[in-house]
Amino acid sequence: MIEFFMPMKPPTVTHQEKGWAVVNGKPVTYDTAEIKAAKAKLLGHLAKHVPSQPIAGPVRLIDKWCYPRGKHPNGAWKTTKPDTDNAVKLLKDCMTKAGYWVDDALVCSEVNEKFWADVPGIYIRVEELT
């Protein structure tokens, strides 16, 4: 099991916000400056906790996104964007690139939650399943 907390202001940009361009008459996607910055931020924090060998079997990923609470009570559910499914896609792509697992298709169980919190960041728990 791998478990850690990355203290940071979680990115609000998501994988869904890629840019589009036309190259040789065909539409192609590209990472915007905001997505590149979010990936770099996540990879920088994730690098400290990469396992010695990528996981090659089924995985459960638990991630809890803690956003700066502002006027909201500490621990209250965050019901505004970004959507959890869009936020976790960027996280899983970064975890794959960092070497947590062979392929993010191995993630077959997920719990994704988002809150307002006094201490912003992202809690991660990775469990190998049998």
C-alpha positions as YAML, in Angstrom:
chain: A
units: angstrom
residues:
- id: 1
  name: MET
  ca: [0.00, 0.00, 0.00]
- id: 2
  name: ILE
  ca: [1.11, 3.54, -0.77]
- id: 3
  name: GLU
  ca: [-0.42, 6.39, 1.23]
- id: 4
  name: PHE
  ca: [0.49, 10.07, 1.40]
- id: 5
  name: PHE
  ca: [-0.80, 13.65, 1.39]
- id: 6
  name: MET
  ca: [0.45, 16.26, -1.07]
- id: 7
  name: PRO
  ca: [0.04, 19.70, 0.54]
- id: 8
  name: MET
  ca: [-0.80, 22.13, -2.26]
- id: 9
  name: LYS
  ca: [-3.60, 24.11, -3.79]
- id: 10
  name: PRO
  ca: [-5.10, 21.37, -6.01]
- id: 11
  name: PRO
  ca: [-5.25, 22.17, -9.71]
- id: 12
  name: THR
  ca: [-8.68, 23.17, -10.99]
- id: 13
  name: VAL
  ca: [-7.83, 22.65, -14.65]
- id: 14
  name: THR
  ca: [-8.78, 19.21, -15.94]
- id: 15
  name: HIS
  ca: [-7.83, 16.79, -18.68]
- id: 16
  name: GLN
  ca: [-11.03, 17.83, -20.52]
- id: 17
  name: GLU
  ca: [-9.69, 21.35, -21.10]
- id: 18
  name: LYS
  ca: [-7.16, 20.51, -23.81]
- id: 19
  name: GLY
  ca: [-6.65, 22.92, -26.67]
- id: 20
  name: TRP
  ca: [-7.48, 22.14, -30.28]
- id: 21
  name: ALA
  ca: [-5.59, 23.00, -33.46]
- id: 22
  name: VAL
  ca: [-5.82, 22.00, -37.08]
- id: 23
  name: VAL
  ca: [-2.68, 20.39, -38.51]
- id: 24
  name: ASN
  ca: [-2.64, 19.34, -42.15]
- id: 25
  name: GLY
  ca: [-6.40, 19.71, -42.24]
- id: 26
  name: LYS
  ca: [-6.97, 17.43, -39.24]
- id: 27
  name: PRO
  ca: [-7.98, 18.44, -35.71]
- id: 28
  name: VAL
  ca: [-5.44, 17.58, -33.02]
- id: 29
  name: THR
  ca: [-5.40, 18.19, -29.27]
- id: 30
  name: TYR
  ca: [-2.61, 19.78, -27.30]
- id: 31
  name: ASP
  ca: [-1.91, 20.61, -23.68]
- id: 32
  name: THR
  ca: [-2.59, 24.24, -22.87]
- id: 33
  name: ALA
  ca: [-0.17, 26.17, -20.67]
- id: 34
  name: GLU
  ca: [-2.55, 25.63, -17.72]
- id: 35
  name: ILE
  ca: [-2.60, 21.85, -18.22]
- id: 36
  name: LYS
  ca: [1.19, 21.74, -18.59]
- id: 37
  name: ALA
  ca: [1.54, 23.66, -15.32]
- id: 38
  name: ALA
  ca: [-0.94, 21.37, -13.52]
- id: 39
  name: LYS
  ca: [0.89, 18.25, -14.78]
- id: 40
  name: ALA
  ca: [4.25, 19.64, -13.67]
- id: 41
  name: LYS
  ca: [2.84, 20.49, -10.22]
- id: 42
  name: LEU
  ca: [1.32, 17.02, -9.78]
- id: 43
  name: LEU
  ca: [4.41, 15.21, -11.09]
- id: 44
  name: GLY
  ca: [6.64, 17.20, -8.75]
- id: 45
  name: HIS
  ca: [4.62, 16.13, -5.72]
- id: 46
  name: LEU
  ca: [4.01, 12.56, -6.92]
- id: 47
  name: ALA
  ca: [7.72, 11.94, -7.60]
- id: 48
  name: LYS
  ca: [8.43, 11.76, -3.86]
- id: 49
  name: HIS
  ca: [6.24, 8.67, -3.40]
- id: 50
  name: VAL
  ca: [6.78, 6.52, -6.53]
- id: 51
  name: PRO
  ca: [7.15, 2.81, -5.74]
- id: 52
  name: SER
  ca: [10.43, 1.09, -6.60]
- id: 53
  name: GLN
  ca: [8.59, -1.05, -9.17]
- id: 54
  name: PRO
  ca: [5.42, -0.09, -11.06]
- id: 55
  name: ILE
  ca: [2.37, -2.05, -9.91]
- id: 56
  name: ALA
  ca: [1.40, -4.63, -12.55]
- id: 57
  name: GLY
  ca: [-1.84, -5.99, -11.06]
- id: 58
  name: PRO
  ca: [-5.27, -4.65, -10.09]
- id: 59
  name: VAL
  ca: [-5.31, -1.42, -8.08]
- id: 60
  name: ARG
  ca: [-7.69, 0.54, -5.87]
- id: 61
  name: LEU
  ca: [-7.12, 4.31, -5.93]
- id: 62
  name: ILE
  ca: [-8.52, 6.51, -3.20]
- id: 63
  name: ASP
  ca: [-8.06, 10.24, -3.71]
- id: 64
  name: LYS
  ca: [-9.43, 13.08, -1.62]
- id: 65
  name: TRP
  ca: [-9.12, 16.57, -3.02]
- id: 66
  name: CYS
  ca: [-8.98, 19.29, -0.35]
- id: 67
  name: TYR
  ca: [-9.56, 22.78, -1.76]
- id: 68
  name: PRO
  ca: [-8.89, 26.01, 0.18]
- id: 69
  name: ARG
  ca: [-12.10, 26.52, 2.13]
- id: 70
  name: GLY
  ca: [-12.59, 30.28, 1.92]
- id: 71
  name: LYS
  ca: [-16.07, 30.92, 3.38]
- id: 72
  name: HIS
  ca: [-17.00, 27.21, 3.47]
- id: 73
  name: PRO
  ca: [-16.82, 25.09, 6.63]
- id: 74
  name: ASN
  ca: [-13.76, 22.86, 6.99]
- id: 75
  name: GLY
  ca: [-14.57, 19.37, 5.70]
- id: 76
  name: ALA
  ca: [-17.73, 20.39, 3.81]
- id: 77
  name: TRP
  ca: [-18.35, 18.65, 0.48]
- id: 78
  name: LYS
  ca: [-17.24, 20.67, -2.55]
- id: 79
  name: THR
  ca: [-20.13, 20.59, -5.01]
- id: 80
  name: THR
  ca: [-18.66, 22.89, -7.63]
- id: 81
  name: LYS
  ca: [-16.27, 22.24, -10.51]
- id: 82
  name: PRO
  ca: [-14.01, 20.56, -11.27]
- id: 83
  name: ASP
  ca: [-15.94, 17.30, -11.48]
- id: 84
  name: THR
  ca: [-14.17, 14.43, -9.71]
- id: 85
  name: ASP
  ca: [-14.03, 12.29, -12.86]
- id: 86
  name: ASN
  ca: [-12.29, 15.02, -14.82]
- id: 87
  name: ALA
  ca: [-9.84, 15.87, -12.02]
- id: 88
  name: VAL
  ca: [-8.86, 12.25, -11.39]
- id: 89
  name: LYS
  ca: [-8.13, 11.64, -15.09]
- id: 90
  name: LEU
  ca: [-5.28, 14.16, -14.97]
- id: 91
  name: LEU
  ca: [-4.05, 12.67, -11.68]
- id: 92
  name: LYS
  ca: [-4.08, 9.09, -13.02]
- id: 93
  name: ASP
  ca: [-2.27, 10.14, -16.20]
- id: 94
  name: CYS
  ca: [0.44, 11.77, -14.06]
- id: 95
  name: MET
  ca: [0.66, 8.73, -11.77]
- id: 96
  name: THR
  ca: [1.10, 6.51, -14.85]
- id: 97
  name: LYS
  ca: [3.82, 8.78, -16.22]
- id: 98
  name: ALA
  ca: [5.56, 8.84, -12.81]
- id: 99
  name: GLY
  ca: [5.63, 5.02, -12.67]
- id: 100
  name: TYR
  ca: [3.06, 4.09, -10.03]
- id: 101
  name: TRP
  ca: [1.61, 1.37, -12.25]
- id: 102
  name: VAL
  ca: [2.17, -0.12, -15.68]
- id: 103
  name: ASP
  ca: [-1.10, 1.31, -17.06]
- id: 104
  name: ASP
  ca: [-3.96, 3.23, -15.46]
- id: 105
  name: ALA
  ca: [-6.33, 0.58, -16.85]
- id: 106
  name: LEU
  ca: [-5.18, -1.43, -13.80]
- id: 107
  name: VAL
  ca: [-7.18, 0.94, -11.59]
- id: 108
  name: CYS
  ca: [-10.35, -1.10, -11.19]
- id: 109
  name: SER
  ca: [-11.64, 0.40, -7.94]
- id: 110
  name: GLU
  ca: [-11.81, 4.12, -7.22]
- id: 111
  name: VAL
  ca: [-13.02, 6.44, -4.50]
- id: 112
  name: ASN
  ca: [-12.79, 10.12, -5.48]
- id: 113
  name: GLU
  ca: [-13.94, 12.83, -3.10]
- id: 114
  name: LYS
  ca: [-13.58, 16.59, -2.88]
- id: 115
  name: PHE
  ca: [-13.90, 18.86, 0.13]
- id: 116
  name: TRP
  ca: [-13.32, 22.38, 1.35]
- id: 117
  name: ALA
  ca: [-10.45, 22.26, 3.85]
- id: 118
  name: ASP
  ca: [-8.27, 24.33, 6.14]
- id: 119
  name: VAL
  ca: [-5.25, 22.44, 4.78]
- id: 120
  name: PRO
  ca: [-5.44, 22.20, 0.98]
- id: 121
  name: GLY
  ca: [-3.94, 19.29, -0.89]
- id: 122
  name: ILE
  ca: [-4.59, 15.82, -2.26]
- id: 123
  name: TYR
  ca: [-4.66, 12.65, -0.18]
- id: 124
  name: ILE
  ca: [-3.68, 9.52, -2.14]
- id: 125
  name: ARG
  ca: [-3.98, 5.87, -1.21]
- id: 126
  name: VAL
  ca: [-3.00, 3.12, -3.65]
- id: 127
  name: GLU
  ca: [-3.83, -0.48, -2.75]
- id: 128
  name: GLU
  ca: [-2.82, -3.56, -4.70]
- id: 129
  name: LEU
  ca: [-5.82, -5.87, -5.00]
- id: 130
  name: THR
  ca: [-5.79, -9.64, -5.11]
...
